[in-house]
């Protein structure tokens, strides 16, 4: 998969652990320093399909080989792929673009199982089916080769984060080290040092626990803006139950599965106190990540849905007030909703060029490696 290094028009597609829908981003990039963000969209999943994805996580527990699709997973994979295709088709129509205007699609799929200690990761999504449906080349399965070379298969966005950090507005450009934190279902952190040092790892629970808690107790998918949490108080004993997990002190940083941290028992708290405590846990988990960094960040840039929860942002601001400044992505002229999808478009171009996607400091891989599988559209010439 070698390329010329030319600037390509790429679409990135992401369905994350928060299961809110298909994030799409269009950018022009050479998979390196050139990053021109053009447009983005979110195609939400309705409640019925989110429940089906949640059930798929249970079916996936039976998987021992990556190709296995027990229970409903085969049908779910097909529908998920078709939903991604529909999202792209609707986006192209809205933007007045044709399939021929797009060079490549970077397709994440949806993670239903991630067991890094077993070198096993499963993302539902048919790359060949998507390429055939769209008439656009698709790069997919970007995590697998990392695991072949001793990595944990996640996180993959850090190399893109470093490219973005190199282009921060003047107001923020000199604030190094900088940490970009994606607060999705799981939170992950990318650290960029003065000398370009790149480190990344999952920091702990993100929105998943809060989402599960309010869904169970209030029948809503998430705590919008932290409104429910703002009415509660932190239950210290419950918070400590999470924050004393060996995960936070272990020297080895491992990537997390959505089910590694479970929501509290129903009688552990009331609705508001539970949401407040879990927001505190999310912020405290991010702050604890500093113990695994060479220096404490001077700037924290928050991305992902969790940046909209003002309680999480306030708690992290308080926790890091003596050493760093906390801002949301938009204050740095970035798009905190589409950044992960942007990363997949950027990574797809990078994959086509055979450039490294992951590094020893990001996934624990034994050396910088590229990766990804390429599904060519039938009527496309070699890129």
N, C-alpha and C positions, 0 to 999 in steps of 0.2 A: 504494500500500500504506500507507494511513494508518490509524491506530488511535486508540483513546481514551486510551491510556496506562494502562489498567486492569491490575491484576495478573493474569497468565495462568499457567496450569499448562502447562509446556512439557517435552518430552523432547528431549534432545540426543543425537545419535548420532555416534560418531567411530570410524573405522578408520584408525589412524595408520601411519607409516612403519615401525614395528617389526613390523607385520603379526601381532600377537598375537591379535586378535579384535575384536569389536564392544564398545566401551565405551558404556554408556548411563547417562544421569543424568536424574533428574526433579527439577525445581525450580519454585518459584513466583516470578515476577519480572515487573517492568514493563519489562524491557529497559534499566533504568537503575540507580537506587540500591537498589531493592528486590531482594534476593537471598535466597531461603529454600531451602536445599538439603534435599531430602527423602530421596532414596534413589538407589542406583546399582547397576550390575551389570556384569559382564564375561562375554561369551559367547565362549569361546576358539575360534580356528580350529585345526583339526587339521592335522597335518603335510602331509597331501595337499593341502589347500586353500592352505596357505602356499606350497607349491611352485608351485601354479597361479598365485598372485598374482605370485610372482617371475618366472615365465615371461611373465606379462602385462606386466611392466616391459620385457621385451625386445621384445614385439610392439608396445608403445607407441612405441618409437623410430622407427617408420615413420610416425607421425602428423604431418601438417602442418596439418590443419584440425581443430578441436575435436570435430567430429561424427564423425570417422573412427573406425572400430573394426576395425582389421586383425587378422588371425589369430584367436585365440580370444577377443578382447576383448568381442564382443557377447554371447556365451554367459556369459562371466565376469561381465559387468555384470548380467545377469539373475539369476544365482545369488547374487551379492553382495547385490543388492537384496532378494532373497527371504530371505537369511540375516539381514539387518537386520530385516525384517518379523517373522521368527520370534523374534528376540531381544526385540522389543517385545512381541509377543504373550505370550511366556513371562513377561516381567517384569510385565505387567499382571495376568496370572493369579496370579502369586505375591503381588502387592501387593493383590489383591482389587479391582482397578480395571477399569472399562470404557473403551472407546475414547471414549465421550462425556464422560469425566472429563478428557480431555486436550484442550487448545485447539490446540496446534500441535506438530509435530515438526521439529526442526532437523537436517537430514541432510547430513553432510559427504561421504559416499561415500568412495572410496579413490583417492588420488592415484597415477596411473601415469606421469604426465609433467608436469614443471614446468620450463619454460624462460622465465624472466622477461625475458630480453633479447629474446626473440621475442614477448613478450606472449601466451604460449601455456601454458595449464594445463589438464589433463584429470583430472577426478575421475569414476571410474566410479560409477554409481548412478542409477537411474531414479526421479526424484521423483514422477512421475505414477503409476508402477507401485506405489510404496510407499504413496502416498495412497489409491489404489484398494484395495489389499490391507488396509490398516489401518482405513479409514474415518475418517482424521484428516488435516487439512490439513498439508501438508509444505512447508517452506521449504528450498530447496536451491540449489546452484550459487552460493554466496556469494562466490566469489573473482573471478568474471569481470568484474563492473562496475568493480572496482578497477583491473584491467588496462586497461580501456577508457579510464580517466582517468589513465594513466601510472604506475600502481602496479605492484608486483611480485606482487600476489595473495597475499602472505603476509608476516608472520604475521597472523592474524585475531583471535587470542585476547587481545592486549594491552588492548583497551578493557575486556574483562571482568576482566582482572587488576587494572586500576586500580580497578574497582568493588569487588573483593575487598580490595585494599589499604586502601581507605577504612574497612573494617570489621574490621581486625586487632584481636586482643585487646590490652588495655592494655599488657601486657608488651612488645609489639613495635610498638605504634602510633607511637611517637615516633622510631623508627629510620629516618630518611630521609637520603639516597635509599635506596630499596629496589629490589632486582632479583629478579624471579621468573624462574626458569630451568626450562624444560620440557626434560628430558633424555629424548627419545624416540629414534627412529632418527636424527634430526637434533636438535641442541640449539638452542633459541632463547631469547632473553633479552628480558624486558620491564623497562625502567627507568622508575621513577616518582620524579621529583624533588621537592624541597621545595615548589615552586610548582605541582605537578601536571603538570610536563613529562612527556610520554609519548614514549618512544623504544623501538623494538623492531627486532630483526633476528635472523637465524640466526647463531649463534656458531661453528658448525662441526660435526664429527661428534659424534653422541650414542652410542646403543647399536648402530647398524647395523653398524659395523666389527667390534665385539666379537662381536655375534651371528653374523655371517658367518664369523668366524674360528673360533669354538668349534663351530659347526655343521659346518664343513669338517673340523676336526681331532679333534673329540670326539663328533660325531653328536648333539649336544644343541642346543636352540634358543637358549639364552642362558646366561651365566655367573651362576648364581643367587647373589645376595649378594656377588659378587666373589670367590667361593671359589677359582676357578681362578687369577685374577689374584693372589690373596694368596700363592700359591706361587711366583710368578715375580719377575723383576727387570726394570727398565726398560732397554731397549736404546736408548741415546741416539741412535745414528745413525739408527735406524728412526723414533724419535719426531721427530727433526729433519726427516726427509724429509716428514713431514706439516706440522709447525709452521712450516716456511719457505715454505709455499704462499703465493703472492701474495694469496690470499683474505684472509688475516689482516691484511695491511697496506694493502690497497686502500681508498681513501677511500670509494668507493661500497660500501654494504652491500647484498649481493644475497642473495635467498632461494635455498636450496640444493635440489637434487634428491638423492634418496637415493643416486644413482650418481655424484655429483660427486667423492666420495672413495672410493677402492677399497681393499679389504683388502690386506694384504701378500701377497707371493708365498709359496708354501708353504714355501720353504726360508729365509725371512727370519728365522724364529725357531721355537723350540719352542712347544708349546701354551701353557704357563704364561707364558713370557716374552712371547709375542705378546699374550695377554690383558692382562698387566700393562702393557705398553707402550701398548696402545690405550686402556686406562682412563686412563693418564696423559695421553694426547693429548686425550681428552675433557675432562678437568679443565683442562688447560693452555689449550685452545681457549676455554673459558668465561672463564678469567682474562684472556686476551688481549683479550676484548671490552671491558675497561675502557678501552682506548686510544681507543675510539670513544664514550665517555660523558663528559658534562660534569663529573661527579664520580665518585669511586670509591664504590660502594654501602657503606652501613654494615650492611646486612642482605641476605643472600642466602637466598631461599626456594626449595628444590629440589622440583620436581614431576616427574611422569612416572616410567617404570620405572627410569631410571638412578639415582634417589635410593636405590634398594635396593642398589646396588653400593657397598659400604662403601669400596672402594678409590678410586672416583671422589670420594666425599664427603670422604675423608681428604685426598686430593691437593688438592682445591679449598680445604679448610680451611687447609691449610698455605700455599697460594699466596696467600691473602687475609688471613692472620692479623693483619697489622699495621694493616689498615684496616676490616675488616668481620667479621661473624659469619655462619656458615653453619648453617642449620637445614633440616630437611625440612618439607614442607607440614603434616604432622600436628602438629608442635610449634606451629604458628600456627593450629591448629584448622581446617585446610583438608584437603581430600581430594586427595592428589597423584595418585591413580589416575583419578579421574573428572573432574578439572578441565577437561580439554579438551572432554569431552562436555558438561559443564555450560555451557561457553562457547558451544557450538553451540545449545543451547536458549535461552540468553540472547540470542544474536545473532539467532535466528529471531524472537523477540518484537521485538527492536530493528528488524529488517527490516520487520516488519509496521507498525511505527510510522513508517517512513521515516527513522529516525535514522541517523547516521553509524556505519559499521562500521570504517572505516579512515581513517587520518590521514597527513599528509605525514611525520610522524616515525615512523610504524610501517611503512608499505609504500612510501613515496616517492610516493604519489598526489599529484596536483597540488592537491587541496583535499579536505576531509573529504567522504566519499561513503558513501551507503548501498548496498544491493545485494541480490542474492538473487532467485530465481524462486519463485513460489508455485504449488503444485499443490493444488487444492482437492478434498477428498473429495466425492463426488457428492451425499451427503445432508447436507452441511453448509451452513449459512447463512453469509453474509458476516460475517467477524469485525469 
